[in-house]
Amino acid sequence: MAKIDYYELLEVTRTCSDGELKSSYRKLAMKWHPDRNPGDGEAESRFKQISEAYDVLKDPQKRAAYDRFGHAAFENGGGAGAGFGNDFASTFSDIFDDLFGMGGGRRGGRGTGRERGADLRYNMEITLEEAYGGKDATIHLPTSITCEACTGTGAKPGTQPTTCRTCGGAGRVRQAQGFFTLERTCPSCQGRGQVIEDPCPACAGAGRVTKERTLEVAIPAGVEDGTRIRLGGEGEAGARGGPAGDLYIFLSIAPHDFFQRDGADLFCRAPISMVTAALGGSFEVPTIDGDKSKVKIPEGTQSGKRFRLAGKGMPVLRTRTRGDMYVQVVVETPQNLTRRQRELLAEFEEESSNENHPEAHGFFAKVKDFFAGDAE
C-alpha cells in the first residue's frame, strides 16, 4: 500500500520552517496520542505515521533525501522506516517530554540530589520619614538553614549519600510501551540520583533545619510604596547542600497625618482665615526633613490655591534630586460669630462692590441672562 506523503501527514507545506513543522507535529501528536484515544486502532496507526514523518523531516539530511527521492530514500535499510530504531525512540522521548512536561530539563544528565531553596517574602511597613531618609532595619526571619551537623548532605556525619541503584544516578528511568519509550522521574530517589541510607539525626535527612535568623536590611532613601528589595541567597536553604533561594522584602509606607505623596512630590492642605486670604499674609508649614518653610499668601487668594515649595519633596531613588512640596490653602468661613462680628461683616457687605467679588458677580450675571432668555 502506498505511503501517505509526510508533509501531507503533518499538514504542512514542503517549504515550512522547522518551527512550523514542530508546532504542527505537537498539535497532531496531542490529538492522536493513544492515551487520549484508548482502544482506537485508527488513532494509534495515525500516531505512528505522523511520528515517523516527523522523525524524517526534523532531520535536515533526512528531509533533503526525502525531498529528492521520497519514501524510496528510506527503503531497504536506507534510514528511518516503520521499524523506528533507537534514534526514533530517543527522538520521541524528547518530543514527549515537550508535550507532556515530563522532561524537567534533566534528561541526559545525572541527578545530584541538590535542590535550590525556596524564595521567601517578608512584608515591612515603614514611615514616610523613614522612606525620606532611608534606614537600616533589623528583621527576624524564621527559615530553613543548612544543617551544620551534616553540612547539608542529609547523611549521618561520617557517611555519604549513595548512587541510586534504580536509575544509576540519572534521576530518570525509561520504560518501553509498545513502539515508544517513556522517561519518568525515578520513584526510588525522586529524581535526585542519590539515596540516603543512614540519615542525619539532626535534620532527618533533609540537609536543613528551621531556625530564626536575624538580618540587617538597608532601606535606601526615596523608596515608594510597593518597592521590592531582593537579598540574594538569603532565602530558604537548598535541600542536601543545594543553593539557597532569595529573600524579597516588600515595603509598604504607613499613611501620614500631614502629607500625601505622589511619586517624589508631597501635598498638604492648610486652612487660612478669610481675613488672611483677603488681605494677604504668611504662615509656616513643616517639611518632611523635619524643618519648616514659610508660605506667603498674596492679597485676594482664593480657596484651593496651590503654592509650590521647590525641592521640599521626597528624594528620587538613587539620585540627588528631590521632588517638590505643594501646599493647598483652604479659606475657612468663620463660625460662632459675636454680635459685633456680625455687624462688621454686615457693614463690609454694604460697602462691597462687584469688584470685590468678580467671580460671583460674573456667575450671577450669567444666571440672570439665562433666565431672561427663558422669559422671552
VOFI-391959 format. One record per residue (C-alpha): residue number from 1; residue in three letters; y, z, x. Coordinates in pm, whole numbers, padded with zeros to 5 digits, always signed. Each point is the difference from the previous one (the first is absolute). Last residue first. Layout:
BEGIN
SITE   k   r     py     pz     px
SITE NUM Ala      Y      Z      X
...
//
This chain:
BEGIN
SITE   k   r     py     pz     px
SITE 376 Glu +08564 +02604 -03854
SITE 375 Ala -00108 +00365 -00015
SITE 374 Asp -00277 -00064 +00250
SITE 373 Gly +00250 -00129 +00254
SITE 372 Ala +00215 +00310 -00040
SITE 371 Phe -00310 +00213 +00056
SITE 370 Phe -00064 -00169 +00334
SITE 369 Asp +00366 +00008 +00103
SITE 368 Lys +00010 +00377 -00055
SITE 367 Val -00317 +00051 +00200
SITE 366 Lys +00144 -00211 +00283
SITE 365 Ala +00311 +00216 +00004
SITE 364 Phe -00223 +00306 -00006
SITE 363 Phe -00167 -00108 +00325
SITE 362 Gly +00318 -00098 +00179
SITE 361 His +00169 +00330 -00083
SITE 360 Ala -00305 +00197 +00113
SITE 359 Glu -00005 -00184 +00331
SITE 358 Pro +00373 +00030 +00054
SITE 357 His +00018 +00377 -00064
SITE 356 Asn +00321 +00124 +00164
SITE 355 Glu +00165 -00340 -00040
SITE 354 Asn -00062 +00016 -00373
SITE 353 Ser +00230 +00298 -00017
SITE 352 Ser -00024 +00376 +00043
SITE 351 Glu +00276 +00239 -00105
SITE 350 Glu -00159 +00103 -00330
SITE 349 Glu -00341 +00037 +00168
SITE 348 Phe +00150 +00213 +00273
SITE 347 Glu +00158 +00227 -00259
SITE 346 Ala -00339 +00036 -00172
SITE 345 Leu -00162 +00078 +00335
SITE 344 Leu +00258 +00268 +00070
SITE 343 Glu -00040 +00153 -00347
SITE 342 Arg -00379 +00009 +00037
SITE 341 Gln +00035 +00170 +00333
SITE 340 Arg +00231 +00258 -00155
SITE 339 Arg -00246 +00075 -00279
SITE 338 Thr -00282 +00046 +00250
SITE 337 Leu -00259 -00273 +00058
SITE 336 Asn -00375 +00070 -00010
SITE 335 Gln -00088 -00335 +00161
SITE 334 Pro +00167 -00239 +00246
SITE 333 Thr -00145 -00353 +00025
SITE 332 Glu -00169 -00048 +00337
SITE 331 Val +00071 -00317 +00191
SITE 330 Val -00320 -00104 +00178
SITE 329 Val +00030 -00102 +00364
SITE 328 Gln -00271 -00199 +00174
SITE 327 Val -00044 +00085 +00367
SITE 326 Tyr -00183 -00259 +00210
SITE 325 Met -00152 +00078 +00339
SITE 324 Asp -00069 -00278 +00245
SITE 323 Gly -00301 -00099 +00209
SITE 322 Arg -00055 +00087 +00360
SITE 321 Thr -00067 -00207 +00310
SITE 320 Arg -00169 +00118 +00318
SITE 319 Thr -00331 -00165 -00078
SITE 318 Arg -00363 +00112 -00032
SITE 317 Leu +00028 +00065 -00376
SITE 316 Val +00351 -00056 -00137
SITE 315 Pro +00185 +00330 +00001
SITE 314 Met +00105 +00138 -00338
SITE 313 Gly +00356 -00007 -00134
SITE 312 Lys +00334 +00107 +00143
SITE 311 Gly +00066 -00323 +00191
SITE 310 Ala +00282 -00112 -00225
SITE 309 Leu +00113 +00240 -00274
SITE 308 Arg +00042 -00222 -00303
SITE 307 Phe +00186 +00107 -00315
SITE 306 Arg -00127 -00098 -00344
SITE 305 Lys +00211 +00004 -00319
SITE 304 Gly -00201 +00111 -00303
SITE 303 Ser +00294 +00172 -00173
SITE 302 Gln +00330 -00172 +00077
SITE 301 Thr +00233 +00084 +00285
SITE 300 Gly +00370 -00014 -00101
SITE 299 Glu +00141 +00140 +00325
SITE 298 Pro -00232 -00038 +00297
SITE 297 Ile -00283 +00247 +00067
SITE 296 Lys -00067 +00074 +00366
SITE 295 Val -00353 +00115 +00084
SITE 294 Lys -00030 +00240 +00294
SITE 293 Ser -00323 +00032 +00192
SITE 292 Lys -00240 +00288 +00067
SITE 291 Asp -00263 +00082 +00263
SITE 290 Gly -00367 +00086 -00048
SITE 289 Asp -00129 -00343 +00107
SITE 288 Ile -00054 -00096 -00365
SITE 287 Thr +00370 +00025 -00079
SITE 286 Pro +00180 +00265 -00204
SITE 285 Val +00299 -00105 -00213
SITE 284 Glu +00368 +00090 +00041
SITE 283 Phe +00279 -00060 -00249
SITE 282 Ser +00315 -00210 -00026
SITE 281 Gly +00296 -00067 -00224
SITE 280 Gly +00134 -00255 -00244
SITE 279 Leu +00237 +00054 -00294
SITE 278 Ala -00210 -00137 -00283
SITE 277 Ala -00350 +00063 +00136
SITE 276 Thr +00103 +00338 +00135
SITE 275 Val +00152 +00092 -00339
SITE 274 Met -00311 -00110 -00192
SITE 273 Ser -00208 +00224 +00220
SITE 272 Ile -00266 -00128 +00236
SITE 271 Pro -00379 -00009 -00032
SITE 270 Ala -00191 -00118 +00311
SITE 269 Arg -00309 -00218 -00013
SITE 268 Cys -00222 -00077 +00301
SITE 267 Phe -00151 -00303 +00168
SITE 266 Leu -00169 -00055 +00335
SITE 265 Asp -00066 -00331 +00174
SITE 264 Ala -00283 -00073 +00248
SITE 263 Gly -00238 -00121 -00268
SITE 262 Asp +00131 +00127 -00332
SITE 261 Arg +00022 +00378 +00006
SITE 260 Gln +00131 +00252 -00251
SITE 259 Phe +00188 +00298 +00134
SITE 258 Phe +00097 +00344 -00136
SITE 257 Asp -00305 +00197 -00108
SITE 256 His -00245 -00213 +00197
SITE 255 Pro -00338 -00120 -00128
SITE 254 Ala -00284 +00054 +00250
SITE 253 Ile -00085 -00285 +00236
SITE 252 Ser -00359 -00126 +00009
SITE 251 Leu -00181 -00087 +00321
SITE 250 Phe -00351 -00144 +00028
SITE 249 Ile -00181 +00104 +00318
SITE 248 Tyr -00285 -00232 +00098
SITE 247 Leu -00268 +00134 +00234
SITE 246 Asp -00222 -00251 +00177
SITE 245 Gly -00377 -00016 +00039
SITE 244 Ala -00192 +00137 +00294
SITE 243 Pro -00220 -00217 +00218
SITE 242 Gly -00378 +00050 -00019
SITE 241 Gly -00169 +00287 +00187
SITE 240 Arg -00281 +00048 -00248
SITE 239 Ala +00217 -00041 -00310
SITE 238 Gly +00369 -00064 +00060
SITE 237 Ala +00253 +00282 -00015
SITE 236 Glu +00229 +00002 -00305
SITE 235 Gly +00358 -00100 +00062
SITE 234 Glu +00216 +00065 +00304
SITE 233 Gly -00103 -00318 +00184
SITE 232 Gly +00329 -00176 -00066
SITE 231 Leu +00269 +00206 -00169
SITE 230 Arg +00160 -00227 -00259
SITE 229 Ile +00324 +00094 -00175
SITE 228 Arg +00060 -00136 -00351
SITE 227 Thr +00346 +00003 -00156
SITE 226 Gly -00015 +00051 -00379
SITE 225 Asp +00348 +00153 -00029
SITE 224 Glu +00207 -00116 +00294
SITE 223 Val +00003 +00094 +00366
SITE 222 Gly +00341 +00001 +00166
SITE 221 Ala -00067 +00239 +00287
SITE 220 Pro -00353 -00009 +00137
SITE 219 Ile -00264 +00253 -00114
SITE 218 Ala -00197 +00115 +00306
SITE 217 Val -00336 +00148 -00100
SITE 216 Glu -00170 +00290 +00177
SITE 215 Leu -00363 +00051 -00098
SITE 214 Thr -00209 +00306 -00081
SITE 213 Arg -00366 -00064 -00080
SITE 212 Glu -00222 +00174 -00252
SITE 211 Lys -00370 -00058 +00066
SITE 210 Thr -00286 -00202 -00144
SITE 209 Val -00281 -00093 +00240
SITE 208 Arg -00104 -00324 +00168
SITE 207 Gly -00306 -00161 +00157
SITE 206 Ala -00175 -00016 -00337
SITE 205 Gly -00332 +00131 +00134
SITE 204 Ala +00013 +00336 -00177
SITE 203 Cys +00342 +00071 +00157
SITE 202 Ala -00070 +00320 +00196
SITE 201 Pro -00380 -00028 -00009
SITE 200 Cys +00006 -00339 +00180
SITE 199 Pro -00278 -00215 -00143
SITE 198 Asp -00338 -00050 +00175
SITE 197 Glu -00146 -00338 -00103
SITE 196 Ile +00333 -00176 -00025
SITE 195 Val -00044 -00366 -00082
SITE 194 Gln +00170 -00304 +00148
SITE 193 Gly +00076 -00356 -00113
SITE 192 Arg +00279 +00127 -00223
SITE 191 Gly -00079 -00224 -00297
SITE 190 Gln -00125 +00270 -00231
SITE 189 Cys -00244 +00124 +00271
SITE 188 Ser -00328 -00027 -00191
SITE 187 Pro +00111 -00230 -00282
SITE 186 Cys +00119 -00272 +00243
SITE 185 Thr +00280 -00193 -00170
SITE 184 Arg -00130 -00330 -00133
SITE 183 Glu -00070 -00353 +00120
SITE 182 Leu -00169 -00235 -00240
SITE 181 Thr -00213 -00292 +00117
SITE 180 Phe -00057 -00321 -00194
SITE 179 Phe -00292 -00215 -00121
SITE 178 Gly -00185 +00272 -00185
SITE 177 Gln +00155 +00338 +00061
SITE 176 Ala -00014 +00096 +00366
SITE 175 Gln +00154 +00336 +00090
SITE 174 Arg +00233 +00065 +00289
SITE 173 Val +00114 +00341 +00117
SITE 172 Arg +00347 +00105 +00110
SITE 171 Gly +00133 +00290 +00213
SITE 170 Ala -00089 -00198 +00312
SITE 169 Gly -00145 +00302 +00184
SITE 168 Gly -00360 -00115 -00015
SITE 167 Cys +00018 -00032 -00377
SITE 166 Thr -00279 +00237 -00106
SITE 165 Arg -00036 +00187 +00330
SITE 164 Cys +00361 +00120 -00003
SITE 163 Thr +00117 +00063 +00355
SITE 162 Thr +00023 +00369 +00085
SITE 161 Pro +00292 +00240 -00028
SITE 160 Gln +00037 +00225 +00305
SITE 159 Thr -00118 +00348 +00095
SITE 158 Gly +00141 +00281 +00216
SITE 157 Pro +00235 +00121 -00272
SITE 156 Lys -00157 -00078 -00341
SITE 155 Ala +00089 -00349 -00115
SITE 154 Gly +00301 -00085 -00217
SITE 153 Thr +00153 -00202 +00282
SITE 152 Gly +00350 +00140 -00054
SITE 151 Thr +00036 +00209 +00314
SITE 150 Cys -00320 +00189 -00098
SITE 149 Ala +00146 +00352 -00002
SITE 148 Glu +00362 -00111 -00027
SITE 147 Cys -00050 -00172 -00335
SITE 146 Thr +00271 -00263 -00040
SITE 145 Ile +00255 +00094 -00265
SITE 144 Ser -00009 -00024 -00378
SITE 143 Thr +00317 +00099 -00183
SITE 142 Pro +00202 +00292 -00134
SITE 141 Leu +00366 -00078 +00084
SITE 140 His +00271 +00248 +00085
SITE 139 Ile +00339 -00164 +00053
SITE 138 Thr +00283 +00082 +00239
SITE 137 Ala +00321 -00196 -00043
SITE 136 Asp +00250 -00118 +00259
SITE 135 Lys +00308 -00113 -00186
SITE 134 Gly +00230 -00293 -00077
SITE 133 Gly +00375 +00042 -00048
SITE 132 Tyr +00058 -00182 -00327
SITE 131 Ala -00355 +00029 -00137
SITE 130 Glu +00017 +00371 +00073
SITE 129 Glu +00329 +00022 -00192
SITE 128 Leu -00159 -00190 -00289
SITE 127 Thr -00274 +00259 -00013
SITE 126 Ile -00362 -00064 +00094
SITE 125 Glu -00322 -00038 -00199
SITE 124 Met -00324 -00080 +00184
SITE 123 Asn -00312 -00169 -00135
SITE 122 Tyr -00292 -00034 +00245
SITE 121 Arg -00242 -00293 -00012
SITE 120 Leu -00313 -00040 +00212
SITE 119 Asp -00176 -00302 +00146
SITE 118 Ala -00378 +00030 +00019
SITE 117 Gly -00187 +00025 +00328
SITE 116 Arg -00145 -00303 +00172
SITE 115 Glu -00377 -00008 +00021
SITE 114 Arg -00217 +00018 +00310
SITE 113 Gly -00374 -00051 -00056
SITE 112 Thr +00007 -00281 +00257
SITE 111 Gly -00183 -00268 -00190
SITE 110 Arg -00097 -00311 +00193
SITE 109 Gly +00158 -00335 -00070
SITE 108 Gly -00122 -00319 -00166
SITE 107 Arg +00143 +00087 -00337
SITE 106 Arg +00250 +00285 +00000
SITE 105 Gly +00286 -00153 -00201
SITE 104 Gly -00118 +00174 -00314
SITE 103 Gly -00255 -00273 -00058
SITE 102 Met -00104 +00089 -00354
SITE 101 Gly +00313 -00109 -00185
SITE 100 Phe -00178 -00219 -00253
SITE  99 Leu +00134 -00344 +00075
SITE  98 Asp +00094 +00038 +00365
SITE  97 Asp -00321 +00186 +00083
SITE  96 Phe -00193 -00277 -00172
SITE  95 Ile +00191 -00252 +00209
SITE  94 Asp -00116 +00161 +00322
SITE  93 Ser -00357 +00055 -00118
SITE  92 Phe -00008 -00364 -00100
SITE  91 Thr +00085 -00113 +00348
SITE  90 Ser -00258 +00226 +00163
SITE  89 Ala -00272 -00119 -00232
SITE  88 Phe +00117 -00358 +00051
SITE  87 Asp -00032 +00023 +00375
SITE  86 Asn -00341 +00160 -00032
SITE  85 Gly -00138 -00303 -00179
SITE  84 Phe +00080 -00122 -00352
SITE  83 Gly -00316 -00202 -00087
SITE  82 Ala +00185 -00236 -00229
SITE  81 Gly +00152 -00159 +00300
SITE  80 Ala +00247 +00069 +00269
SITE  79 Gly -00048 -00205 +00312
SITE  78 Gly -00186 -00317 +00092
SITE  77 Gly -00346 +00145 -00051
SITE  76 Asn -00133 -00310 -00177
SITE  75 Glu +00303 -00035 -00228
SITE  74 Phe +00339 +00141 +00088
SITE  73 Ala +00205 -00314 +00071
SITE  72 Ala -00178 -00180 -00283
SITE  71 His +00195 +00210 -00250
SITE  70 Gly +00314 -00203 +00071
SITE  69 Phe +00020 -00203 +00319
SITE  68 Arg +00367 -00005 +00092
SITE  67 Asp +00154 +00277 -00214
SITE  66 Tyr -00314 +00207 +00055
SITE  65 Ala +00029 -00031 +00378
SITE  64 Ala +00367 +00098 -00010
SITE  63 Arg -00081 +00296 -00226
SITE  62 Lys -00276 +00113 +00234
SITE  61 Gln +00239 -00009 +00295
SITE  60 Pro +00285 +00177 -00187
SITE  59 Asp -00230 +00273 -00144
SITE  58 Lys +00120 +00110 -00345
SITE  57 Leu -00140 -00319 -00151
SITE  56 Val -00363 +00064 +00086
SITE  55 Asp -00039 +00366 -00101
SITE  54 Tyr +00219 -00072 -00303
SITE  53 Ala -00239 -00262 -00130
SITE  52 Glu -00304 +00222 +00050
SITE  51 Ser +00172 +00285 -00182
SITE  50 Ile +00099 -00238 -00281
SITE  49 Gln -00361 -00112 -00040
SITE  48 Lys -00154 +00347 +00017
SITE  47 Phe +00242 +00128 -00267
SITE  46 Arg -00082 -00298 -00222
SITE  45 Ser -00370 +00081 +00024
SITE  44 Glu +00059 +00367 -00079
SITE  43 Ala +00220 -00093 -00297
SITE  42 Glu -00270 -00240 -00131
SITE  41 Gly -00267 +00267 +00032
SITE  40 Asp +00193 +00248 -00215
SITE  39 Gly -00199 +00325 +00000
SITE  38 Pro +00299 +00208 +00103
SITE  37 Asn +00329 -00196 +00004
SITE  36 Arg +00252 +00228 +00169
SITE  35 Asp -00253 +00116 +00259
SITE  34 Pro -00108 -00361 +00041
SITE  33 His +00351 -00105 +00118
SITE  32 Trp +00121 -00305 -00194
SITE  31 Lys +00357 +00101 -00087
SITE  30 Met +00074 +00212 +00307
SITE  29 Ala -00137 -00273 +00223
SITE  28 Leu +00216 -00256 -00183
SITE  27 Lys +00322 +00192 +00061
SITE  26 Arg -00087 +00075 +00362
SITE  25 Tyr -00088 -00363 +00062
SITE  24 Ser +00330 -00124 -00144
SITE  23 Ser +00200 +00238 +00220
SITE  22 Lys -00201 -00091 +00310
SITE  21 Leu +00055 -00373 -00046
SITE  20 Glu +00369 +00040 -00082
SITE  19 Gly +00050 +00209 +00315
SITE  18 Asp -00192 -00248 +00216
SITE  17 Ser +00223 -00280 -00129
SITE  16 Cys -00112 -00262 -00252
SITE  15 Thr -00014 -00367 +00102
SITE  14 Arg -00342 -00068 -00153
SITE  13 Thr +00124 +00145 -00328
SITE  12 Val -00122 +00331 -00141
SITE  11 Glu -00231 +00106 -00286
SITE  10 Leu -00253 +00173 +00232
SITE   9 Leu -00290 -00205 -00139
SITE   8 Glu +00210 -00317 +00001
SITE   7 Tyr +00085 +00052 +00365
SITE   6 Tyr -00367 +00051 +00080
SITE   5 Asp -00106 -00319 -00177
SITE   4 Ile -00299 +00068 -00224
SITE   3 Lys -00341 -00060 +00154
SITE   2 Ala -00217 -00287 -00114
SITE   1 Met -00340 +00096 -00138
//
